[in-house]
Amino acid sequence: MSAENTQPDLEDLNVIVSGQGGDGSLTVVNLLASVLRQNGMSVYTERDVLSRIKGGITAATLRAFSGERFTIGNHIDLLVAFDIDAVPKNRRQLNKNSIVLYDNSGGSLPDGILGDEIRAFGAPLSRQAVKTFRRDIYKNSISFGLIGRILGLPDDTMRVSFESRFKRMGPQIMKYNLDALTVGLGLADELGFVAGKGLYRIQEIERKPHMLITGNEAMAFGFSVAGGRFYAGYPITPSTDVMDWLIKWSPKFGGVVRQAEDELSAINMAIGSALTGTRTMVATCGPGLSLMQEGIGQLGMGEIPLVIVDAQRGGPSTGMPTKPEQSDLNLLVFGGHGDFPRIVLAPGNPEDCFYLTVDACNLSQRYQCPVFIASDQALSQNTATIDPLDLERVVIDQGKRLDADDVSKLDTYKRYLFTEDGVSPYTIPGTPDGMSLVTGNEHDEFGLVSTDPVNRVRMVDKRQMKMKTMLPELPRAGRFGDLESKIGIIGIGMTFGVILEALDTLADRGIDAQYFQPRTLWPMLDETIEFINGCDVVYVVDLNAEGQLAGLFVREGADASRIRKLLHYDGTPIRSDAVVEFVVNDQTQALGAEEVA
Amino acid sequence: MTKTFTPARPIWCAGCGDFGVQQALENAMKNLGIEPHETVVVAGIGCSGSLQNNVRCYGYHALHGRVLPTVTGAKLANTDLTVIGVGGDGDGYAIGGGHLMHTLKRNPSVTYIVMNNGTYGLTKGQASPTSPNGYGENIEEDLDPILLGMSIPGSTFLARGYTGQPAQLLELTTAALEHAENGRGFAFLEVLSPCVTYNDTYREWRTDVYDVEQDPDYDASDKVAAFTRLMALRDQGRLPIGLLYRGERPALEEAALNHDFPPLALQDIDPSKLMDKYQQALESFMR
């Protein structure tokens, strides 16, 4: 590496660490993230894993940014490969400024894999680890010495971060890791990566307080602060972290988590809990959501409140369990037999996940229906830095709940009372004289089975009325970019950060667009359709093959001729350059067509 | 007093065993002083799954086969409630069969009464898991859920009653409710409850039943001996009734809940009440 003294400030850094599953790639990325966070950067990390415990090529990616980004960048600045196979696998993310550091214990990188422009450096990481510590795993701590020198981290900063990271694991492990770091610094010296001569000038900025959190954690936390006390689940990637977080924390708040024998049991345990007035949630993804469908219809018919998180992954069937996709949208909106009201919310970052889960808890009890949170693998599992959440913003609203006093003032209590707004007051078991029948059968106002046609129509209409009543209370869209622009972009979930970055790039390239982030997908809000029909063209970033998101808009009155679908379903997380390219190509064609006309 | 729903008249055929089950349940609740407004009856799908409409308490009509997860969730969410599951043999042993072993294993303090008539009455007489080989088109051996329960280490209360012996049925129902009320765990009571229309077994069952409570050598707390005896009786074509097994295991709600807090459903969930703990969780993300 050239030893120039004019290193740029670190503003945007993308590092991918890749190797065999179990190589400790994630540990390296987490360490680097914690150092860069302390230096004032916002960080975003992504995991690319396989559905197996060990082996296969996996990767962990880090972006450190001087502002705020909820996506990995388009190019990788540094690829760290513990396994040579990781180099060709990540080749397409490299450009001429990229650096590759690879473990050459098993031999050098074959010629021609990278071309001439990309600088690659081999170091015997594994061999040194085994030689010095008799444990291959120390190669990741060795690599950190090289990574830090390449980037320009002061040696002391690296040591301090090791001390805080390995403190909990005891003095022996701490010593080995610090020794491994020293071995790494020695290898760096051999390769000419000298202290103080790294790629970047890394300023020591005091970073204001912030959180590092995943979408799954934020949803679990939001549920808890909103008073959620019962969670039932069945382990399924990528939703399981919701359960894991709650197992650790919920008992401290007086709550409980049960791991059920399957998703049928999970949703019915949740129903049992919800019937008692307890705020209840389940989290799952495609296959589990399919199994829960009968229970979801029951929530609709019985008017039972429940929050259901769907961390969407590649489908159909078992699909690609660890890969992001948004192909459950039709299932979320239309799943289950019969007509019944439901709400589908769509957060775009961990902060949104927190507050929308709070909203979901309130809405589920106000409107006594299932409320879905449409997440995806990337939103659910990637970590991001966010400003500390404002817990004071959380307000509890349990809707038309009657206590014993309220009931005693009534002449008659009817669980499914016909009301103008479609919402019937409810009691919880234990309330004297508030006895009710809750049922999945069609029923009269008391909950007794009825097939009377007049009652049937009134009951269906009553339930459907809730979908109208709730409209003013549903979360509104996020609006970003040039709000006057007639070029719109729409996307949900993980595409939030991708589209925001694309807006900036497009603006740099002379295309001012605006991003409309629908946060309520169902019932469809007028604002969404009005937005689409008010634009000349709207690019819908749809992470599925059928254009499910765009399909919902068109079904609800959006002008299909204005919509261009960017369909992405290869299992990789979409990046902003794909959006930029799609928009630029379409705009160029449109211009060309105009000129011809 | 506020008026709520008027309990429905049963939809069952004249002579159906389920009348006897309902009567035993209502009387047992009365005898134990269980308050209707503190009781939730969760019913499955099938003829027996209408029982909750006929009694004065909180009622919930579950999905087919899902009585057990539902009662488990309800009990964990509010341990102050008396939670009773009722259903048929198709509901509990076929479509919901998987949940039975897990509920026995978990041992929540709820009562589960299965009205076993050995057929699918509501859909006109198809074989159920407890139909004997040769019933209609059935070519499969019948299932004995009590023996299944005996094989599960978490089981604490396994009993079988017969609607033809109402006095004993009342005693067993009372014992089952008491087991759950006292927090001893899952009280599983199967009741032989004949379907007069599609599987009228009154005559056979009157002679086939074998009341272990009349057998001085039967010890319901000795699992190995009881299991051996039940197997032998089965080979003789007999249907053992009475309290068949009773064990001691911690109840699910005892093990699962944080007892520093009131029941989940009764907690004041205003965020200000636990703000220090929420703040602690928030700070765990800031390190």
Interface residues (C-beta under 8 A of the other chain):
Chain A: P209 H210 M211 L212 I213 E217 F221 S224 V225 A226 G227 R229 F230 A232 W249 P251 K252 F253 G254 G255 V256 R258 A260 E261 D262 L264 S265 A266 N268 M269 A270 I271 G272 S273 A274 L275 T276 G277 T278 R279 T280 E294 G295 Q298 G302 P388 L389 L391 E392 V394 I396 V407 S408 L410 D411 T412 Y413 K414 R415 I428 P429 G430 T431 P432 D433 G434 M435 S436 L437 V438 T439 G440 N441 F446 G447 L448 V449
Chain B: M1 T2 K3 T4 F5 T6 A8 P36 H37 E38 T39 V40 V42 S50 Q52 N53 R56 C57 Y58 G59 Y60 H61 A62 L63 G65 R66 L68 P69 T70 V71 T72 G73 A74 K75 L76 A77 N78 D80 L81 G98 H99 H102 A256 L257 N258 D260 F261 P262 L264 A265 L266 Q267 I269 D270 P271 L274 M275 K277 Y278 Q279 Q280 A281 L282 F285 M286
